[in-house]
């Protein structure tokens, strides 16, 4: 068994241990999963997922739970000693959890195809471009995880999803010509999914509201509005109302500057015809 697989199993076991610890202290304090969830404005399923080891307990919630349950830093200490999640850095974990349960996602991208819209070949090319390089086992695990994320777009009740993609990202042939064509075809197919709006921000504009880089806006099941930004040095899940409001304004401007959905599909059709 490879070292990365061993780490994955150790982490899954640790998550179950922390979840079981939470369940014991919750019951001792007289809370049900529902009443505890209501106290923190969460869903009952979120608490159940943590207790079953399917969702990691985040440090900020562990601190609040210790305070509420009177567990004297027990949960904080357990989370602090969790092994690193294999391949997925801790700073991205909470975003992935939020993405999976989001009611609405708005995504501006100017460098790459959005992760939820990547083909397997394109995702593999992305991970092979990393410096320092991943080994092939790590790449295949990352590709599988990225492709698995697309499942949320095919749920019986998928989130409402809007994408604005700068045309420059579409023109780059990352992975080679065959991967490029497959990615364009995939993008054109997904542009017709119900509940998904795809707009392309064309080259040659004299104004551009997204020059500060890509970002994602989320609406949670509790109707909280969040934003997510990521750079090579880390990422940030933003909940401050003022900062989220500014990014919402930027996204609204980007949608007015981009082609509408029908014209965006037409541009993709023309690009496929040029291949």
C-alpha positions as CSV (number, residue, x, y, z in Angstrom):
1,X,0.0,0.0,0.0
2,X,1.4,3.4,-0.9
3,X,2.2,6.0,1.7
4,X,-0.6,8.3,0.4
5,X,-3.2,5.5,0.7
6,X,-2.0,4.7,4.2
7,X,-2.4,8.4,5.1
8,X,-5.9,8.4,3.6
9,X,-7.0,5.5,5.8
10,X,-5.4,7.0,8.9
11,X,-7.3,10.2,8.3
12,X,-10.6,8.4,7.7
13,X,-10.1,6.5,11.0
14,X,-9.2,9.7,12.8
15,X,-12.4,11.5,11.5
16,X,-14.5,8.6,12.8
17,X,-12.8,8.8,16.2
18,X,-13.4,12.5,16.4
19,X,-17.0,12.0,15.3
20,X,-17.6,9.3,17.9
21,X,-16.1,11.6,20.6
22,X,-18.5,14.4,19.6
23,X,-21.4,11.9,19.8
24,X,-20.5,10.8,23.3
25,X,-20.1,14.4,24.6
26,X,-23.3,15.5,22.8
27,X,-25.4,12.8,24.4
28,X,-23.8,13.4,27.8
29,X,-24.8,17.0,27.6
30,X,-28.4,16.1,26.7
31,X,-28.5,17.2,23.1
32,X,-29.9,15.4,20.1
33,X,-28.3,15.8,16.7
34,X,-31.2,18.0,15.8
35,X,-31.1,20.3,18.8
36,X,-27.3,20.7,18.5
37,X,-27.7,21.5,14.8
38,X,-30.3,24.1,15.6
39,X,-28.1,25.7,18.2
40,X,-25.4,26.3,15.5
41,X,-27.9,27.1,12.6
42,X,-26.7,23.9,10.8
43,X,-28.6,21.0,9.3
44,X,-29.1,17.8,11.3
45,X,-27.4,15.9,8.5
46,X,-24.2,18.0,8.9
47,X,-23.9,16.9,12.6
48,X,-24.7,13.3,11.6
49,X,-22.0,13.4,8.9
50,X,-19.4,14.6,11.4
51,X,-20.3,12.0,14.0
52,X,-20.2,9.3,11.3
53,X,-16.7,10.4,10.1
54,X,-18.0,11.4,6.7
55,X,-17.3,15.1,7.3
56,X,-14.3,16.6,9.1
57,X,-14.9,18.7,12.2
58,X,-13.5,22.1,11.6
59,X,-11.5,23.9,14.3
60,X,-13.9,26.9,14.6
61,X,-16.9,24.6,15.3
62,X,-14.8,22.4,17.6
63,X,-14.0,25.5,19.8
64,X,-17.7,26.4,19.9
65,X,-18.7,22.8,20.8
66,X,-16.2,22.7,23.6
67,X,-17.6,25.9,25.0
68,X,-21.2,24.6,24.7
69,X,-20.7,21.1,25.9
70,X,-18.2,22.0,28.6
71,X,-15.6,19.5,27.3
72,X,-12.5,21.6,28.3
73,X,-10.8,21.7,24.8
74,X,-11.2,18.0,24.2
75,X,-12.6,18.5,20.7
76,X,-10.2,21.3,19.9
77,X,-7.2,19.0,20.8
78,X,-8.6,16.1,18.8
79,X,-9.0,18.3,15.7
80,X,-5.6,19.9,16.2
81,X,-3.9,16.4,16.2
82,X,-5.8,15.2,13.1
83,X,-3.4,13.9,10.4
84,X,-3.2,16.1,7.3
85,X,-5.9,15.2,4.8
86,X,-4.2,13.4,1.9
87,X,-3.8,15.6,-1.1
88,X,-6.6,18.0,-0.2
89,X,-5.1,20.8,1.8
90,X,-6.9,21.9,5.0
91,X,-7.6,25.3,3.6
92,X,-9.7,23.8,0.8
93,X,-11.7,21.3,2.9
94,X,-14.4,23.7,4.1
95,X,-15.0,25.1,0.6
96,X,-15.5,21.6,-0.8
97,X,-18.0,20.9,1.9
98,X,-19.8,24.1,1.2
99,X,-19.8,23.5,-2.6
100,X,-21.3,20.0,-2.1
101,X,-24.3,21.3,-0.2
102,X,-24.7,24.7,-1.9
103,X,-28.1,25.9,-3.2
104,X,-26.4,28.3,-5.6
105,X,-22.9,28.7,-7.1
106,X,-21.6,31.7,-9.1
107,X,-18.1,31.2,-10.5
108,X,-15.8,33.6,-12.3
109,X,-12.7,32.0,-13.9
110,X,-10.0,33.6,-16.0
111,X,-7.1,31.1,-15.8
112,X,-8.5,27.6,-16.2
113,X,-11.8,25.8,-16.8
114,X,-13.8,25.9,-13.6
115,X,-13.2,22.6,-11.6
116,X,-16.8,21.6,-11.9
117,X,-16.6,21.8,-15.7
118,X,-13.3,20.0,-16.3
119,X,-12.9,16.8,-18.3
120,X,-10.7,14.0,-17.0
121,X,-8.1,14.8,-19.6
122,X,-8.1,18.5,-18.8
123,X,-7.9,17.9,-15.1
124,X,-5.0,15.5,-15.5
125,X,-3.2,18.2,-17.6
126,X,-3.8,20.8,-14.8
127,X,-2.3,18.5,-12.1
128,X,0.6,17.5,-14.3
129,X,1.5,21.2,-14.7
130,X,2.0,21.7,-11.0
131,X,5.4,22.8,-9.7
132,X,6.8,20.9,-7.8
133,X,5.3,17.9,-9.6
134,X,2.9,15.3,-8.2
135,X,3.7,11.7,-8.8
136,X,1.3,9.7,-11.1
137,X,-0.5,8.0,-8.2
138,X,-1.3,11.4,-6.6
139,X,-2.4,12.8,-10.0
140,X,-4.9,10.0,-10.6
141,X,-6.3,10.4,-7.1
142,X,-6.7,14.2,-7.6
143,X,-8.3,13.7,-11.0
144,X,-10.8,11.1,-9.6
145,X,-11.7,13.5,-6.8
146,X,-12.2,16.4,-9.2
147,X,-14.4,14.4,-11.6
148,X,-16.5,13.2,-8.6
149,X,-17.3,16.8,-7.8
150,X,-19.3,17.1,-11.0
151,X,-22.0,14.8,-9.5
152,X,-23.6,17.8,-7.8
153,X,-24.6,19.1,-11.3
154,X,-26.5,15.9,-12.0
155,X,-28.4,15.5,-8.8
156,X,-32.2,15.2,-8.9
157,X,-32.3,18.8,-7.5
158,X,-29.0,20.4,-8.6
159,X,-27.9,23.8,-7.3
160,X,-28.5,26.8,-9.5
161,X,-25.1,27.4,-11.1
162,X,-23.7,30.3,-13.1
163,X,-20.3,30.5,-14.7
164,X,-18.5,33.4,-16.3
165,X,-15.3,32.3,-18.1
166,X,-12.9,34.7,-19.7
167,X,-12.3,33.6,-23.4
168,X,-8.5,33.5,-22.8
169,X,-9.0,30.4,-20.6
170,X,-10.9,28.8,-23.5
171,X,-8.3,29.5,-26.0
172,X,-5.4,27.9,-24.1
173,X,-4.8,24.3,-25.3
174,X,-3.7,22.8,-22.0
175,X,-2.9,19.1,-22.4
176,X,-2.7,19.3,-26.2
177,X,-5.2,19.6,-29.1
178,X,-7.2,16.4,-28.4
179,X,-7.7,17.4,-24.7
180,X,-8.6,20.9,-25.9
181,X,-11.3,19.7,-28.3
182,X,-12.8,17.3,-25.7
183,X,-12.9,20.0,-23.2
184,X,-14.7,22.4,-25.6
185,X,-17.3,19.7,-26.5
186,X,-17.8,18.9,-22.8
187,X,-18.3,22.6,-22.1
188,X,-20.8,22.9,-24.9
189,X,-22.7,19.9,-23.6
190,X,-22.9,21.2,-20.1
191,X,-24.1,24.6,-21.3
192,X,-27.4,22.9,-22.0
193,X,-27.9,21.4,-18.5
194,X,-31.0,22.6,-16.7
195,X,-30.2,25.1,-14.0
196,X,-26.8,25.9,-15.4
197,X,-25.9,29.3,-17.1
198,X,-22.7,29.6,-18.9
199,X,-21.4,33.0,-20.2
200,X,-18.1,33.8,-21.9
201,X,-16.4,37.1,-21.3
202,X,-14.9,37.8,-24.8
203,X,-11.4,39.1,-25.6
204,X,-11.0,42.6,-26.8
205,X,-13.2,44.3,-24.2
206,X,-12.3,47.8,-23.1
207,X,-13.6,47.3,-19.5
208,X,-13.2,44.2,-17.3
209,X,-14.6,43.8,-13.8
210,X,-12.6,40.7,-13.0
211,X,-9.0,41.8,-13.3
212,X,-8.3,41.0,-9.6
213,X,-8.7,37.3,-10.4
214,X,-11.1,34.4,-10.1
215,X,-13.6,33.9,-7.3
216,X,-16.7,31.8,-6.3
217,X,-19.9,32.9,-4.6
218,X,-22.0,30.4,-2.7
219,X,-25.4,30.3,-1.0
220,X,-25.7,27.7,1.8
221,X,-28.8,25.7,2.7
222,X,-29.2,28.2,5.6
223,X,-29.2,31.0,2.9
224,X,-25.9,32.4,4.1
225,X,-23.9,34.0,1.3
226,X,-20.2,33.2,1.2
227,X,-17.3,33.9,-1.2
228,X,-14.2,31.9,-1.9
229,X,-10.9,33.0,-3.4
230,X,-7.7,31.0,-4.0
231,X,-4.1,31.7,-4.9
232,X,-0.9,29.7,-5.1
233,X,-0.2,30.6,-1.4
234,X,-3.6,29.5,0.0
235,X,-7.2,30.4,0.0
236,X,-9.9,32.2,1.9
237,X,-13.6,31.4,2.6
238,X,-15.1,34.8,3.1
239,X,-18.3,35.4,5.2
240,X,-17.9,39.1,6.0
241,X,-21.0,40.8,4.5
242,X,-19.2,43.8,3.1
243,X,-16.6,41.7,1.3
244,X,-19.2,39.3,-0.1
245,X,-21.3,42.2,-1.3
246,X,-18.4,43.6,-3.2
247,X,-17.7,40.3,-5.0
248,X,-21.5,40.0,-5.7
249,X,-21.3,43.4,-7.4
250,X,-18.3,42.4,-9.4
251,X,-20.0,39.2,-10.6
252,X,-23.1,41.2,-11.6
253,X,-20.9,43.5,-13.7
254,X,-19.1,40.6,-15.2
255,X,-22.4,39.1,-16.3
256,X,-23.3,42.3,-18.1
257,X,-19.9,42.5,-19.8
258,X,-20.0,38.8,-20.9
259,X,-21.9,37.4,-23.9
260,X,-25.4,36.1,-23.0
261,X,-25.9,32.4,-22.7
262,X,-27.1,31.9,-26.3
263,X,-24.2,33.9,-27.8
264,X,-21.8,32.0,-25.6
265,X,-23.1,28.7,-27.0
266,X,-22.6,30.2,-30.5
267,X,-19.0,31.1,-29.7
268,X,-18.3,27.6,-28.5
269,X,-19.9,26.2,-31.7
270,X,-17.6,28.4,-33.8
271,X,-14.6,27.4,-31.8
272,X,-15.4,23.7,-32.3
273,X,-15.8,24.4,-36.0
274,X,-12.4,26.0,-36.1
275,X,-10.7,22.9,-34.7
